[in-house]
Amino acid sequence: MTQHYIGSKQIVAWPEERDGKSGYAVKYPDGYTSWSPKETFEAAYLPQGHDGSRVNEQMVCDFIASHESTRLGNHTVVLVKLRNGFTLIEESACVDPANYDQAIGEQYALMKAKSRVWNLLGFLLATARNGIGVE
C-alpha cells in the first residue's frame, strides 16, 4: 500500500551542467551522488554557505519571501510569508497611540518574526542532520 512521506536531508552540492542544462551535482550523506535540474534543486534546498553546522542570518532573510503590515489601534501587525508558503503573524505596540509609527512597529514585529524563522530553520537543520530520531 502506498502512502506519503516527508523528510529533509543535508547535502553537499555544486553547480554542474548535463546535456546542456544547468543543474547541480548532489552528494548525499551516504556518499550517493546524483544530478538535479537547477529549478528542481533550488526549489528544494536553501543555501547554507560553507558552515553546515548552523543557521545564519542570510538564511533567515532569504527564507522570508514577503511581508505586509497593517495598523490595528496602537498595534502594528505583520504577516510574513515564507518561501515554503508557511505564514507567521507578529505584532508590536506602542503605549500611547499618539506616538504610533508604523515603520517602527513594522521593524520590531519583523525582528520578532526573524527570531521565529531562525528557530524554525534550526529545527529543519537538526532534522536534516539527524533524521527524525525514530528508535
C-alpha positions as CSV (number, residue, x, y, z in Angstrom):
1,M,0.0,0.0,0.0
2,T,1.4,3.4,-0.9
3,Q,1.5,6.4,1.5
4,H,3.0,9.8,1.7
5,Y,6.3,10.7,3.4
6,I,8.1,13.9,4.2
7,G,11.7,14.4,5.2
8,S,14.8,16.5,4.8
9,K,18.4,15.9,4.3
10,Q,21.5,18.0,4.5
11,I,23.5,17.6,1.3
12,V,26.6,18.9,-0.4
13,A,26.1,20.2,-4.0
14,W,27.9,22.1,-6.7
15,P,26.7,23.7,-10.0
16,E,27.1,21.3,-12.9
17,E,25.7,21.1,-16.4
18,R,24.4,18.0,-18.1
19,D,23.3,17.7,-21.7
20,G,23.5,21.5,-21.9
21,K,21.1,22.0,-19.0
22,S,22.0,23.9,-15.8
23,G,21.8,22.0,-12.6
24,Y,23.6,20.7,-9.5
25,A,25.5,17.6,-8.7
26,V,24.2,16.4,-5.3
27,K,26.2,14.3,-2.8
28,Y,24.1,12.7,0.0
29,P,25.3,11.8,3.5
30,D,25.8,8.1,2.5
31,G,28.1,9.1,-0.4
32,Y,25.5,8.6,-3.2
33,T,25.8,11.2,-5.9
34,S,23.1,12.3,-8.3
35,W,22.2,15.3,-10.5
36,S,19.2,17.6,-10.3
37,P,17.9,20.3,-12.7
38,K,18.5,23.8,-11.4
39,E,14.9,24.7,-10.9
40,T,14.1,21.5,-9.0
41,F,17.2,21.8,-6.8
42,E,16.7,25.5,-5.9
43,A,13.0,24.8,-5.0
44,A,14.1,22.0,-2.6
45,Y,17.2,23.4,-0.9
46,L,18.2,26.6,0.9
47,P,21.9,27.6,0.6
48,Q,23.8,27.4,3.9
49,G,27.2,28.7,2.9
50,H,30.4,26.9,3.9
51,D,29.4,26.1,7.5
52,G,26.8,23.4,7.5
53,S,26.6,23.3,11.3
54,R,24.5,26.4,11.8
55,V,21.7,28.7,10.6
56,N,23.0,32.1,9.7
57,E,21.3,35.5,9.3
58,Q,21.4,35.4,5.5
59,M,19.5,32.1,5.5
60,V,16.8,33.7,7.7
61,C,16.5,36.7,5.5
62,D,16.4,34.6,2.3
63,F,13.7,32.3,3.7
64,I,11.3,35.3,4.1
65,A,9.6,35.7,0.8
66,S,7.4,38.7,1.6
67,H,5.6,40.6,4.3
68,E,2.8,43.0,4.7
69,S,1.7,45.1,7.7
70,T,-1.3,46.9,9.0
71,R,-2.3,49.0,11.9
72,L,-4.9,47.9,14.5
73,G,-5.2,50.6,17.1
74,N,-1.8,51.1,18.6
75,H,-0.6,47.8,17.2
76,T,1.4,47.0,14.1
77,V,0.5,43.5,12.8
78,V,2.8,41.9,10.3
79,L,2.0,38.9,8.1
80,V,5.2,37.2,7.0
81,K,5.1,34.7,4.1
82,L,8.0,32.2,4.0
83,R,9.5,30.6,0.9
84,N,7.7,27.3,1.5
85,G,4.3,29.1,1.7
86,F,4.0,29.0,5.5
87,T,2.9,32.2,7.2
88,L,3.7,33.8,10.5
89,I,2.0,36.7,12.2
90,E,3.8,39.0,14.6
91,E,2.9,42.3,16.2
92,S,4.3,45.2,18.1
93,A,2.6,48.0,20.0
94,C,3.2,51.4,21.5
95,V,1.8,52.6,24.8
96,D,0.4,55.9,23.6
97,P,-1.4,55.9,20.2
98,A,-0.2,59.5,19.7
99,N,3.3,58.0,19.4
100,Y,2.4,55.4,16.8
101,D,4.8,55.0,13.9
102,Q,4.0,52.1,11.5
103,A,7.6,51.9,10.2
104,I,9.0,51.5,13.7
105,G,6.2,49.0,14.6
106,E,6.9,47.0,11.5
107,Q,10.7,46.9,12.2
108,Y,10.1,45.5,15.7
109,A,7.5,43.0,14.5
110,L,9.8,41.8,11.7
111,M,12.6,41.3,14.3
112,K,10.3,39.0,16.2
113,A,9.3,37.1,13.0
114,K,13.0,36.7,12.1
115,S,13.6,35.2,15.6
116,R,10.8,32.7,14.9
117,V,12.2,31.9,11.4
118,W,15.6,31.3,13.0
119,N,14.0,28.7,15.3
120,L,12.1,27.0,12.5
121,L,15.3,26.8,10.4
122,G,17.2,25.4,13.4
123,F,14.5,22.7,13.7
124,L,14.8,22.0,10.0
125,L,18.6,21.8,10.1
126,A,18.5,19.4,13.1
127,T,16.1,17.2,11.3
128,A,18.2,17.3,8.1
129,R,21.3,16.3,10.0
130,N,19.8,13.8,12.5
131,G,16.7,12.5,10.9
132,I,13.5,12.2,12.9
133,G,15.1,10.1,15.6
134,V,12.8,7.1,15.4
135,E,14.4,4.4,17.6
